[in-house]
Amino acid sequence: MRSYTSQQAARLLGVSADTVRRWADAGRLVTRRDEAGRRLVDGPDLAAFAVELAAQPGDGADGPYTSARNAFPGIVTAVKVGDVAAQVEIQAGPHRLVSLLTREAVEELGLEVGVEAVARVKSTNVHIDRV
């Protein structure tokens, strides 16, 4: 299972590392410490928190969470795999992106809940890059 440092979690959630620390201290985000004392968030916990956070109404002060070339760095929150096709959901800040891929692509990329990924949007297509 993939784990993320506070800094990595902050980048994926679109907030500061200090905000992640405050959420953890308040018991809002589940974290643990590694042998070096760093605060870590397990991937599935971060994915669930990202979905929860995105569902909360914002104050509109922050601009959209996007980066150059229509890339949305985020965390995989759901994967539905069929015989041939698969559906992958990514939470990138306040944005939920859904991509339809082949089952083979999902397996080759190792996409599962809690994995860091980048959704790239072009026209009506969403491509996913494993980070």
Secondary structure in CASP SS format (residue, H / E / C, confidence):
PFRMAT SS
TARGET T0000
AUTHOR 0000-0000-0000
METHOD secondary structure of the structure
MODEL  1
M C 1.00
R C 1.00
S E 1.00
Y E 1.00
T E 1.00
S H 1.00
Q H 1.00
Q H 1.00
A H 1.00
A H 1.00
R H 1.00
L H 1.00
L H 1.00
G C 1.00
V C 1.00
S C 1.00
A H 1.00
D H 1.00
T H 1.00
V H 1.00
R H 1.00
R H 1.00
W H 1.00
A H 1.00
D H 1.00
A C 1.00
G C 1.00
R C 1.00
L C 1.00
V C 1.00
T C 1.00
R E 1.00
R E 1.00
D C 1.00
E C 1.00
A C 1.00
G C 1.00
R C 1.00
R E 1.00
L E 1.00
V E 1.00
D E 1.00
G H 1.00
P H 1.00
D H 1.00
L H 1.00
A H 1.00
A H 1.00
F H 1.00
A H 1.00
V H 1.00
E H 1.00
L H 1.00
A H 1.00
A H 1.00
Q C 1.00
P C 1.00
G C 1.00
D C 1.00
G C 1.00
A C 1.00
D C 1.00
G C 1.00
P C 1.00
Y C 1.00
T C 1.00
S E 1.00
A H 1.00
R H 1.00
N H 1.00
A E 1.00
F E 1.00
P E 1.00
G E 1.00
I E 1.00
V E 1.00
T E 1.00
A E 1.00
V E 1.00
K E 1.00
V E 1.00
G C 1.00
D C 1.00
V C 1.00
A E 1.00
A E 1.00
Q E 1.00
V E 1.00
E E 1.00
I E 1.00
Q E 1.00
A E 1.00
G C 1.00
P C 1.00
H E 1.00
R E 1.00
L E 1.00
V E 1.00
S E 1.00
L E 1.00
L E 1.00
T E 1.00
R H 1.00
E H 1.00
A H 1.00
V H 1.00
E H 1.00
E H 1.00
L H 1.00
G C 1.00
L C 1.00
E C 1.00
V C 1.00
G C 1.00
V C 1.00
E E 1.00
A E 1.00
V E 1.00
A E 1.00
R E 1.00
V E 1.00
K E 1.00
S C 1.00
T C 1.00
N E 1.00
V E 1.00
H E 1.00
I E 1.00
D E 1.00
R E 1.00
V C 1.00
END
